[in-house]
């Protein structure tokens, strides 16, 4: 199952084992998709999250059928996928990170670049925008910086002047 399929969301990636019971750290986590009891696909096989510990930034998970450290190690670097139909409802002005990846970024008629990813910084999430010829641009997901997000059209409208960029 490919993460590029619209029916799946990336919940994270299996990191190093934690302890002896089959638990492991989750890298690049999407905490809302990782509650205890959730169904995930890892290594092409559906499993249930039997245990969830740690924090939202550094979750620790154990899956049914993953009973020891060796089993957790065997899953290392595998993607954890959740069916969109099993994902929690998003509120207004909320998006799944992977839905923003690849969106074109504009300021009016001016093309700025393409969203490379979403970074979770302590104060807020930011879009990492790849620009041709210029360094990457970090755009905080706040109303003053982001005018509109249209996931269906794959476009994000930003305000370069607010970001301290020359809007010309």
Secondary structure, DSSP 8 states (H G I E B T S, - for coil): --TTSTTEEEEEEEEEE-SSSS-EEEES--GGG--TT-EEEETTEEEEEEEEEE-SSSEEEEETT--SHHHHHHTTT-EEEEEGGGS----TT---HHHHTT-EEEETTEEEEEEEEEEE-SS-EEEEEE-SSS--EEEESSTTTEEEEETTTTEEEE-TTTTT----
